[in-house]
Amino acid sequence: MIPVLDIHVQTLLESPGRRFALDARFTSTTLRTALIGASGSGKSTVLMAIAGLAPHARGHVRVAGEALLDSAQGIDLPARARGVGLVFQDYALFPHMTVEQNLAFGLCRLGQRPDEAQRARIDALVRQFDLGTLRTAWPRYLSGGQRQRVALARALAPQPRVLLLDEPLSALDTVLRVRLRAELAEMLERVQVPTLLVTHDPSDVEALAQSVVTLDEGRVGHAGPAATAP
């Protein structure tokens, strides 16, 4: 069986007083994988390496057998060509763009208007994520749940090979986190895109992941079904 994710990423991060070496290797045969570990263990760096945003990353990144990075074969696709959808923990919506313009960002070249096919894709996402009344709204007027739906829809707009979620619930209060965790689980089940989720919360693993990978100081310590998570 070809793994859904086959990851081996290495990079060295150096700053005054700190040197961090990442050497993370794991595979996953499930559609939704959680990446867990203490702060500073390298979780977000793994996501950046997969997305093509980590400087000097080497190794390999394969999604359903397709190589986005393979240092041995001389493959290193630029970030825009990797087909990666990335959702940050603060959602990173563009404040000067409406909801519809945020959705269009991943589909159009800068300064261009959506063509007919791209407008159809935006319309489909608006329906799928229940954003019909929010098309012309500015991000600052959206609730936490609305921002989450817009960020996820924007990441999925170009129909990515893989979806990366960097602690998408961590900025929310406890009550809202419980509700939006359930909504996110339903959305991920519906879209059926290979997903790697970074989280600190065991409840996220239980609700959102089918398998889990633990990271400790840049190295993988465990990889397996979510039920076996330490």
QUICORSUL-V178184 format. One record per pair of residues at least 12 apart in sequence whose ideal C-beta (glycine too) atoms are under 6 Angstrom apart, sorted by the first residue. I is the first residue (numbers start at 1). J is the second residue. Records with the same first field share a line. If there is no record, write none. Layout:
I = J + J
This chain:
1 = 29
2 = 65
3 = 27 + 29
4 = 28 + 29 + 194
5 = 28
6 = 27 + 62
7 = 26 + 61
8 = 25 + 59 + 60
9 = 24 + 49 + 57 + 59
10 = 23 + 58 + 59
11 = 54 + 56 + 57
21 = 218
22 = 42 + 45 + 218
23 = 218
24 = 46 + 220
25 = 220
26 = 213 + 220 + 223
28 = 211
30 = 210 + 211
31 = 194
32 = 195 + 209 + 210
33 = 196 + 211
34 = 197 + 199 + 205 + 209 + 212
35 = 196 + 198 + 213
36 = 214
37 = 214 + 215 + 216
41 = 215 + 216
42 = 215 + 218
43 = 198 + 215
44 = 166
47 = 164 + 166
51 = 79 + 84 + 86
52 = 79 + 82
53 = 79
58 = 71
63 = 161 + 162
68 = 82
83 = 160 + 161
84 = 160 + 162
85 = 155 + 156 + 160 + 163
86 = 164
87 = 151 + 152 + 155 + 165 + 168
88 = 166
89 = 166 + 167 + 170 + 171
90 = 171
91 = 147 + 151
93 = 139
95 = 139
98 = 136
99 = 131 + 134 + 135 + 137 + 150
100 = 135
102 = 150 + 154
103 = 122 + 125 + 153 + 154 + 157
104 = 122
106 = 154 + 157 + 158
107 = 157 + 158
125 = 153
129 = 149 + 153
144 = 172 + 176
145 = 180
148 = 180
162 = 194
163 = 193 + 195
164 = 196
165 = 197
166 = 198
167 = 198 + 199
169 = 181
181 = 207
185 = 207 + 208
205 = 226 + 229
209 = 226
210 = 226
211 = 225 + 226
212 = 226 + 229
